[in-house]
Amino acid sequence: MSFKKTICHLTALFALTITSQSEWANWRGPNMDGSSSAKNVPVSFSQEKNVRWSTPMPGSAASTPIISNGKVFVTSTDPQKEELLALAYDLKSGKRLWSHVVGTGLKQDDRSNYAGASPISDGKNVLFFYGTGDMAVFNHEGKLQWEKNIQNEYGKFYFLWTFSTSPILHEGNIILQVLQRDTPVHQTHQGGGKHDSYILALSLSNGKEIYKTSRADEAKSESKEAFSTPVLYDFEGKTQLLITGGDCITGHDPGTGKELWRWGTWNPRKIGHWRLVPSPVAGKGIALACAPKGAPVYAVKLGKSGTLDNSSISWQSENGSNVSSDVPTPLFYEGLFYVAHNGRKRSHTLSCVEPVSGKVLWSEDLGVDGKIEASPTAADGKIYIITHHGEVVVVSSGKEFKKLHHTTMGPGRNGRVRSSIALADGTALIRTDNKLFCLGK
């Protein structure tokens, strides 16, 4: 390769890296910790102010919209037809580019529906997954590349609640976790036999299995169920796959699924109803695992192997403190952790925590009325949080708390907004129960 071609090639790679770092191509953003390097993200807005475009959603869903290569992808539902939809929009104009029905069905319980998982894209293709097990990959122009149903190939999902986990991508492979019960829960599960929890890797290009590995646990009943998403974290030159659920946190080789280490448990009494929702988050060599139901957050020191004892816990939060999360995944941004918590007496707080020591730098009531189940996100020195009611709060990141903005994007007191806010250069995407807003000039 000539010097000129080499420079052009490196320039293209650099541009691609910059683009990917300023987009939001999966649920937890380009760093898989809720943060982005995006600049000029909107800080002052309303349902009318600084709205580039908005569009009605066919139905509600907990999934977060993603931004990739100038397009917005999002899952939704059609409640009347009980269909599961894959949607694509132009980021600049909001024009709907295409829509496909990927599966049928709506929900398993009254708290959520099957469109809880967020899409993910490599810049050319986009993957959609639903709690029915339906999975489909389209190119960015909307042409179907392949589709399959995970339940049809690997057995029924054994969950009491509507299953949701977002897939991730690693080196051209899809990684999906299914942390479930080992015995049937509902009548429709009967006859399925005993099941394992597992980690599944599929080729993004054709859907063929790369590996399927068991992910064992000692949890009981509902505590086996996890609605978390695996995350990738680079530590000491190696990429680890971090997974929480089944009363433990584990680290794996993402190329093989092999377990490298585990720590647990936050549930020594084997309580049977401690299903897990928050995903792990890592920073400064520390991985956080949030125990449910108001229990502590545990900070695990990375770098060891095998079954870890409590000497690997850098710190744990105090029982009854605001550093606890039953649903939202914490944020790691600019060297600090941020934990959203729904306390008693309608107290909804955000806490800023030093990663290695666990020192709480501040813990503030956000002054919102709705419950927080969406996970906080951050870019450009700002942290974004949305409540069930569609109230949005923007605060400054860093060691001093400062509230920058508070507004309501809808739908109001009857809402159940769970979608995180996606951030890109000059852009914020806010998805409520009935509308998708693109904010920015």
Secondary structure, 3 states (H helix, E strand, C coil): CCHHHHHHHHHHHHHHHHHHHCCECCCCCCCCCCECCCCCCCCCCCCCCCEEEEEECCCCCCCCCEEECCEEEEEEEECCCCEEEEEEEECCCCCEEEEEEEEECCCCCCCCCCCCCCCEECCCEEEEECCCCEEEEEECCCCEEEEEEHHHHHCCCCCCCCCCCCCEEECCEEEEEECCCCCCCCHHHCCCCCCCCEEEEEECCCCCEEEEEECCCCCCHHHHCECCCCEEEEECCEEEEEEEECCEEEEECCCCCCEEEEECCCCCCCCCCCCECCCCEEECCEEEEECCCCCCEEEEECCCCEECCHHHEEEECCCCCCCCCCCCCCEEECCEEEEEEECCCCCEEEEEECCCCCCEEEEEECCCCCCCCCCCEEECCEEEEECCCCEEEEEECCCCCCEEEEEECCCCCCCCCCCCCEEECCEEEEECCCEEEEECC
